[in-house]
Amino acid sequence: MKPEKHIRIIARLDVKGPNVIKGVQFECLRVMGKPSDLAQEYYAQGADELIYLDTVASLYQRNNLLNIVKEASKNIFIPFTAGGGVRTIEDIRALLTAGAEKVAINTAATKNPDLIRKAARTFGSQCIVVSIEAKKKENGSWEAYTDNGRQSTGLDAIKWAKKAESLGAGEILLTSVDMEGTERGLDLELIREITKTVSIPVIASGGANSPDNIADAFKKTGADAVAVASILHYQKYDIDGIKKILTKEKIPVRQIANSKKIKTASIQSKTITANYNNYTLQHLSGQTGLPADQFNPVKSSQAGPPKEELNRTIPIGIIDYKINNALSVQRAFQKIGQTACIISTPQEVMK
């Protein structure tokens, strides 16, 4: 039996300069607050993920997100995606190194689709999100746009989603330009057309106006996640409240872990980590004759170390192979109360 799939509620933060902004169909922009403040607020409310999008980066040929991502990575312990002005493999690498789990690309991908393939091969499909801004045409089809709905590409949005998947995209961020910021409801027809065309996860965005509307997106379209902005920024709903309503609708959501659960998980993690790292240190220094393939850290941890060992700082090294985001692993250790250092070789953990 397959495990139940939990849908995701994602807070979307559109950034212009130092501020989070919000408009209607990407126009008439209003300042909503600072990225760090809103990120902390939505994290506390129980967001499953965050999305940061620089709304003018491609227009002005710049990438302004690095500092925002670095700041977020210090205090936010959920995955987040960053996008806007991403044009090269090095741009993607910089954002992942700064702390993003995933990177969204749009304009550069429409101009050079091979960027998707190269990025997926370099960093893994799980890191690459293709952002599609879709606008409905008079004939009923949807066209992909860039630069926050300003620039037509001539690409059919449905076909472009399928091609992005074939090139290695791991996820689609689908935004309805027509509904974005209007709070008239998600474009269920558009979402349904995309989800039945691709097999990778689809994040629906643009127009969400209520928990019931979000529930419809999951029930009627097969979306894997919904990105919300206006109803959060204007405090019409909070994420915890949205999740409670979705739960009543029997839609599986990730609940906020309470402090007791976090403490329990922390103690368990320390027990396993203490034994595993003790073995690793001995093995690296040649102090054990036990072959690596005969060591089972989980089995060895059943008895657990002495109680006083649980409060001891344990040296943990995370080897950075420069192909993915080591910072997210480091933050996971911080979340359970451990200090971990990013290193280049196993020997560095002995220093």
C-alpha positions as CSV (number, residue, x, y, z in Angstrom):
1,M,0.0,0.0,0.0
2,K,1.4,3.4,-1.0
3,P,1.9,6.0,1.8
4,E,-0.7,8.8,1.7
5,K,0.5,11.8,-0.2
6,H,0.3,15.0,1.8
7,I,-0.4,18.1,-0.2
8,R,1.6,21.3,0.4
9,I,0.6,24.8,1.3
10,I,3.3,27.2,0.1
11,A,3.7,30.8,0.9
12,R,4.7,32.8,-2.1
13,L,6.8,36.0,-1.6
14,D,7.2,38.2,-4.7
15,V,10.2,40.4,-4.2
16,K,11.1,43.8,-5.7
17,G,14.3,45.3,-4.3
18,P,14.2,45.0,-0.5
19,N,10.5,44.4,-0.2
20,V,7.8,41.8,-0.7
21,I,5.2,43.3,-3.1
22,K,1.8,42.2,-4.3
23,G,-0.3,43.4,-7.2
24,V,-3.2,42.4,-9.5
25,Q,-2.1,40.5,-12.6
26,F,1.5,41.6,-11.7
27,E,0.5,45.3,-11.9
28,C,-0.4,48.1,-9.4
29,L,2.2,46.8,-7.0
30,R,1.9,47.4,-3.2
31,V,4.6,46.9,-0.6
32,M,3.6,44.1,1.8
33,G,6.6,44.0,4.1
34,K,10.2,42.7,4.4
35,P,11.0,39.2,3.1
36,S,12.6,38.1,6.4
37,D,9.6,39.2,8.5
38,L,7.0,37.6,6.3
39,A,9.0,34.4,5.9
40,Q,9.3,34.1,9.7
41,E,5.5,34.7,10.0
42,Y,4.5,32.1,7.5
43,Y,7.0,29.6,8.8
44,A,5.5,30.0,12.2
45,Q,2.0,29.6,10.8
46,G,3.0,26.2,9.4
47,A,3.9,26.7,5.7
48,D,5.3,23.6,4.1
49,E,7.6,25.6,1.9
50,L,8.3,29.2,0.8
51,I,8.9,30.6,-2.7
52,Y,10.9,33.7,-3.3
53,L,10.5,35.3,-6.8
54,D,12.3,38.4,-7.8
55,T,9.7,40.1,-10.0
56,V,12.0,42.4,-11.9
57,A,15.2,40.5,-12.1
58,S,14.9,39.3,-15.7
59,L,13.6,42.7,-16.8
60,Y,16.7,44.5,-15.4
61,Q,19.1,41.6,-16.0
62,R,20.1,41.1,-12.4
63,N,19.9,38.6,-9.6
64,N,18.9,40.3,-6.3
65,L,18.0,37.2,-4.3
66,L,21.3,36.0,-2.9
67,N,21.2,38.1,0.3
68,I,17.5,37.4,0.9
69,V,18.2,33.6,0.5
70,K,21.2,33.8,2.8
71,E,19.2,35.6,5.5
72,A,16.3,33.1,5.2
73,S,18.6,30.1,5.5
74,K,19.6,31.2,9.0
75,N,16.1,31.0,10.5
76,I,13.8,29.1,8.2
77,F,13.8,25.3,8.6
78,I,11.5,24.4,5.8
79,P,12.4,24.0,2.1
80,F,12.3,27.1,-0.1
81,T,12.6,27.9,-3.7
82,A,14.2,31.0,-5.2
83,G,13.8,32.4,-8.7
84,G,14.0,35.5,-10.8
85,G,17.0,36.5,-13.0
86,V,18.4,32.9,-13.1
87,R,20.2,32.7,-16.4
88,T,23.1,30.3,-16.0
89,I,24.3,27.1,-14.2
90,E,26.4,29.4,-12.0
91,D,23.3,31.4,-11.0
92,I,21.6,28.2,-9.9
93,R,24.7,27.0,-8.0
94,A,24.9,30.4,-6.2
95,L,21.3,30.2,-5.0
96,L,21.7,26.6,-3.9
97,T,24.9,27.4,-2.1
98,A,23.3,30.3,-0.4
99,G,20.6,28.0,1.1
100,A,17.8,27.5,-1.4
101,E,16.6,23.9,-1.8
102,K,15.2,24.5,-5.3
103,V,15.6,27.1,-8.0
104,A,12.9,28.3,-10.3
105,I,13.7,29.3,-13.9
106,N,11.4,30.9,-16.5
107,T,12.7,33.4,-19.0
108,A,16.1,31.8,-19.5
109,A,14.5,28.4,-20.0
110,T,12.1,29.6,-22.7
111,K,15.0,31.2,-24.6
112,N,17.4,28.3,-24.0
113,P,15.5,25.1,-23.1
114,D,18.8,23.1,-22.9
115,L,19.4,25.0,-19.6
116,I,16.8,22.8,-18.0
117,R,18.7,19.6,-19.1
118,K,22.1,20.9,-18.0
119,A,20.8,22.1,-14.7
120,A,19.0,18.8,-14.0
121,R,22.2,16.8,-14.9
122,T,24.3,19.1,-12.7
123,F,22.2,19.4,-9.6
124,G,19.4,16.8,-9.9
125,S,15.9,17.2,-11.1
126,Q,14.7,17.6,-7.6
127,C,16.4,21.1,-7.5
128,I,14.9,22.4,-10.7
129,V,11.5,24.1,-10.9
130,V,10.3,25.4,-14.2
131,S,8.0,28.4,-13.7
132,I,5.3,28.9,-16.2
133,E,3.2,32.1,-16.4
134,A,0.2,31.2,-18.4
135,K,-2.3,33.6,-20.0
136,K,-5.5,32.4,-21.8
137,K,-5.9,33.3,-25.4
138,E,-9.1,34.0,-27.3
139,N,-9.1,30.5,-28.8
140,G,-9.2,29.0,-25.4
141,S,-5.6,27.8,-25.2
142,W,-2.9,29.2,-22.9
143,E,0.3,30.9,-23.9
144,A,3.5,30.9,-21.7
145,Y,4.7,34.4,-20.7
146,T,7.8,35.7,-19.0
147,D,8.8,38.8,-17.0
148,N,5.7,38.5,-14.8
149,G,3.2,38.3,-17.6
150,R,4.7,41.1,-19.6
151,Q,6.5,39.2,-22.4
152,S,4.8,36.8,-24.8
153,T,6.9,33.7,-25.8
154,G,4.7,32.2,-28.5
155,L,4.9,28.9,-26.6
156,D,1.8,26.9,-25.9
157,A,1.8,26.6,-22.1
158,I,0.6,22.9,-22.0
159,K,3.2,21.8,-24.6
160,W,5.9,23.8,-22.8
161,A,5.2,22.1,-19.5
162,K,5.5,18.7,-21.2
163,K,8.8,19.6,-22.8
164,A,10.1,21.0,-19.6
165,E,9.4,17.7,-17.9
166,S,11.1,15.8,-20.8
167,L,14.2,18.0,-20.3
168,G,14.5,17.1,-16.7
169,A,12.4,19.6,-14.7
170,G,11.5,18.2,-11.3
171,E,8.5,20.4,-10.7
172,I,6.2,23.0,-12.4
173,L,5.3,26.3,-10.8
174,L,2.1,27.2,-12.7
175,T,0.9,30.8,-12.3
176,S,-2.3,32.0,-14.0
177,V,-1.5,35.6,-15.1
178,D,-5.3,36.2,-15.6
179,M,-6.0,35.3,-12.0
180,E,-2.8,36.4,-10.2
181,G,-3.6,38.8,-7.4
182,T,-7.3,39.0,-8.2
183,E,-8.6,36.7,-5.5
184,R,-11.2,35.4,-8.0
185,G,-10.1,31.8,-7.5
186,L,-7.5,29.5,-8.9
187,D,-7.8,28.7,-12.6
188,L,-8.9,25.1,-12.1
189,E,-9.2,24.4,-15.8
190,L,-5.7,25.5,-16.5
191,I,-4.3,23.5,-13.6
192,R,-6.2,20.4,-14.7
193,E,-4.8,20.6,-18.2
194,I,-1.3,20.8,-16.9
195,T,-1.6,18.0,-14.3
196,K,-3.0,15.6,-16.8
197,T,-0.2,16.3,-19.2
198,V,2.8,15.9,-16.9
199,S,3.7,13.4,-14.2
200,I,5.9,15.7,-12.1
201,P,4.5,17.7,-9.2
202,V,2.6,20.9,-10.1
203,I,2.3,23.9,-7.8
204,A,-0.8,25.9,-8.6
205,S,-0.6,29.6,-8.1
206,G,-2.6,32.7,-8.9
207,G,-6.0,33.8,-7.5
208,A,-6.5,31.6,-4.5
209,N,-9.2,33.2,-2.4
210,S,-10.3,30.8,0.3
211,P,-9.6,27.4,1.8
212,D,-12.6,26.0,-0.1
213,N,-11.0,27.2,-3.4
214,I,-7.7,25.6,-2.4
215,A,-9.5,22.4,-1.5
216,D,-11.1,22.4,-5.0
217,A,-7.6,22.7,-6.5
218,F,-6.6,19.4,-4.8
219,K,-9.9,17.6,-5.3
220,K,-10.6,18.6,-8.9
221,T,-7.3,19.1,-10.6
222,G,-4.7,16.8,-9.0
223,A,-2.4,19.7,-8.0
224,D,0.4,18.7,-5.6
225,A,0.7,22.1,-3.9
226,V,-0.9,25.5,-3.9
227,A,1.1,28.7,-3.5
228,V,-0.8,31.5,-1.8
229,A,0.1,35.1,-1.3
230,S,-2.7,37.8,-1.2
231,I,-4.9,36.0,1.3
232,L,-1.9,35.7,3.6
233,H,-0.5,39.2,3.1
234,Y,-3.9,40.8,3.7
235,Q,-4.5,38.5,6.7
236,K,-7.7,37.1,5.4
237,Y,-6.6,33.6,6.4
238,D,-3.5,32.1,8.0
239,I,-1.9,28.8,7.0
240,D,-2.8,26.9,10.1
241,G,-6.4,27.9,9.6
242,I,-6.3,26.8,6.0
243,K,-4.9,23.5,6.9
244,K,-7.6,22.9,9.6
245,I,-10.3,23.4,7.0
246,L,-8.5,21.2,4.5
247,T,-8.3,18.5,7.2
248,K,-12.1,18.7,7.7
249,E,-12.4,18.2,4.0
250,K,-10.3,15.0,4.4
251,I,-7.5,16.4,2.4
252,P,-4.2,15.1,3.9
253,V,-1.9,18.0,5.0
254,R,1.3,18.2,7.1
255,Q,0.4,19.3,10.6
256,I,2.6,21.6,12.6
257,A,4.8,19.5,14.9
258,N,4.3,20.5,18.6
259,S,7.3,21.1,20.9
260,K,6.9,17.7,22.6
261,K,7.3,15.9,19.3
262,I,10.3,18.0,18.3
263,K,12.0,17.3,21.6
264,T,11.4,13.6,21.2
265,A,12.7,13.5,17.7
266,S,15.7,15.5,18.8
267,I,16.7,13.0,21.5
268,Q,16.3,10.1,19.1
269,S,18.4,11.8,16.5
270,K,21.1,12.5,19.0
271,T,21.2,8.9,20.1
272,I,21.7,7.6,16.6
273,T,24.0,10.4,15.6
274,A,26.2,9.9,18.7
275,N,26.8,6.3,17.9
276,Y,27.3,6.8,14.2
277,N,29.7,9.6,14.5
278,N,31.7,7.8,17.2
279,Y,32.1,5.0,14.8
280,T,33.0,7.3,12.0
281,L,35.7,9.1,14.0
282,Q,37.2,5.8,15.1
283,H,37.1,4.4,11.5
284,L,38.8,7.5,10.1
285,S,41.5,7.5,12.6
286,G,42.2,3.7,12.2
287,Q,41.1,2.9,15.8
288,T,38.7,0.2,14.9
289,G,39.2,-3.0,13.0
290,L,35.5,-3.4,12.3
291,P,34.9,-3.4,8.5
292,A,32.5,-0.6,7.4
293,D,30.1,-3.1,5.8
294,Q,29.6,-4.8,9.2
295,F,28.7,-1.7,11.1
296,N,25.0,-1.0,11.6
297,P,24.7,2.5,13.3
298,V,20.9,2.1,13.9
299,K,21.3,-1.3,15.5
300,S,24.2,-0.1,17.6
301,S,22.2,2.8,18.9
302,Q,19.4,0.7,20.4
303,A,21.1,0.7,23.8
304,G,22.0,4.3,23.4
305,P,25.0,6.2,24.9
306,P,25.1,7.2,28.5
307,K,22.6,10.0,29.4
308,E,25.3,12.5,29.9
309,E,26.5,11.9,26.3
310,L,23.2,13.2,24.9
311,N,24.1,16.7,26.1
312,R,27.6,16.5,24.7
313,T,28.4,18.4,21.5
314,I,29.1,15.9,18.8
315,P,31.4,16.7,15.9
316,I,29.4,16.3,12.7
317,G,30.8,16.9,9.2
318,I,28.7,17.4,6.1
319,I,30.8,16.8,2.9
320,D,30.0,19.3,0.2
321,Y,30.4,17.9,-3.2
322,K,29.3,21.2,-4.9
323,I,26.4,19.6,-6.7
324,N,23.6,20.3,-4.2
325,N,22.5,22.2,-1.2
326,A,24.6,21.2,1.9
327,L,23.1,24.1,3.9
328,S,19.7,22.4,4.1
329,V,21.3,19.4,5.7
330,Q,23.2,21.7,8.1
331,R,20.0,23.4,9.1
332,A,18.3,20.1,9.8
333,F,21.0,19.3,12.3
334,Q,20.6,22.7,13.8
335,K,16.9,22.0,14.2
336,I,17.6,19.0,16.4
337,G,20.1,20.9,18.5
338,Q,23.3,19.8,16.9
339,T,26.2,21.7,15.4
340,A,27.4,20.6,12.0
341,C,30.2,21.9,9.8
342,I,30.3,21.8,6.0
343,I,33.6,20.2,5.0
344,S,35.4,19.1,1.8
345,T,37.0,15.9,3.0
346,P,36.1,13.3,5.7
347,Q,39.4,14.0,7.4
348,E,38.3,17.5,8.3
349,V,35.9,16.2,10.9
350,M,38.9,15.2,13.0
351,K,40.1,18.8,13.2
